[in-house]
Amino acid sequence: MREAGLLDGSALADVADLTGLVVGEYASAGDARARAIAAEAAGFLGWGLALAANLVDPAVMVVGGGVSALGDLYLGPARESYARFAMEWITDVPLVGAALGYDAGVLGAAAVAMVALSS
């Protein structure tokens, strides 16, 4: 059930099966409310990545899956949130989209399985 008024003024209000993919498509097409939703979700991603980075001090953070296809529309707000919550000596860690995009997780899992089966 949707919160009343959450999508007022957005073409998303007419979408019956609202998913992250749909929000991303509308955000890419310029829908202001969809962009705001994507930016809020990206902020939570940046926060979570900062918490993880605070523990492991990575050289780079790679985001795969469908959100990586949104590029800076999603990664920009995620980077801002990451910089706000990461410890000051790791705020310059690059946050990039996976080169393999949506298939990154599946291909990574297949690679791990192949290595495990070959040893």
N, C-alpha and C positions, 0 to 999 in steps of 0.2 A: 504494500500500500504506500502510495506517495504522500509526502507531507503537503498539505494544502498550500498552494501559492508558490511552491518551490520552483516550478517551471513556468510561471506566468511570464508572458512576453517572449517565450522561446518556442521555436518549432518543435522542440523536444516534447512539449506538452501533448502533442498529437501522436506520439509514438507509443504503441501498445507494449512492445517488448523492449524495454529500455535496458541496454547493456553498456559496458564500458566501451565496446567497439563502436556502438551507435553514438555515444557521447563524443568519442574521438573523431568520428566522421563529421558530425555537426560542428565540432570545434574547428576542425580543419577548413570547413566551409564558411567559417566566420560567425557562427551563432555565438552571441556574447554570453549567454547563460551557460552554454556548453563549455566555452573557454574558461569561465569562472569555476565550473565544476572540475574540469581537467586540472586547472591550476591548484585548486584545493587538494585534490588527490595527489598531485605531484609534490605538494608541500609535505604531505605525510610520508611519501616515499623518501624525500630528502632527509626528513627527520630520522626515519628508520635507518637509512644508509649512514647517517652521521653517527648514530649510536653504535652500529657495527664497526665503522671505521675507528671510532674511539677505542675499540677493543683490539683491533688487528692491524692498524696502521698500514693500509693498502697503498700500492703504487698508483692504482687506477681503480675506478668503480665502473663496471660495465652493466648497463641495463638492457635486458633482452625482452623478447615477447612483443606483444602488440603495441605497447606504449612507446617502444623505441621507434616505431614508424611515424610517430607524431613529431619527432625531432625536437627542435627548440621550443615548440609550443608546450611540450610537456617537460623536457629536460631543463629548460630555462628556470621555471619555478622550482624544480627539484634541486637544481644547483644553488639557488638562493637560499632555500631552506637548509640544505646541507651545510653551506657556509655559516649559517646562523647557529647551528647546533653542534658542529664538529669542534673539537679542541683546536685552539688557534694554530698549532703547528701542523695541522693536517687539513686546513681549509682550502689549500691549493691543490688537493688531489683531484685529478680530472674525473668528471662524471660524463661518460659517453654512451651513446647507443651502440648496441651490438651490431657488428658488421653483418651478421646473419639474420638480424631482425627477429621476426616472429618465430622462426624455426630454431633459434639459438639453443633453447633449453632441450628440445628434442634431439638435436644433433649432438649436443654435449653428452646427453644421457647415452646415446648410441655409441659415441666414442669411448665412454667409460666401459660400457658393456663389451665392446670389441677388445679393449685392452685386457679386461678381466678374463675373457674367454681364451685369449691367446697366450696367457701365462700359466 
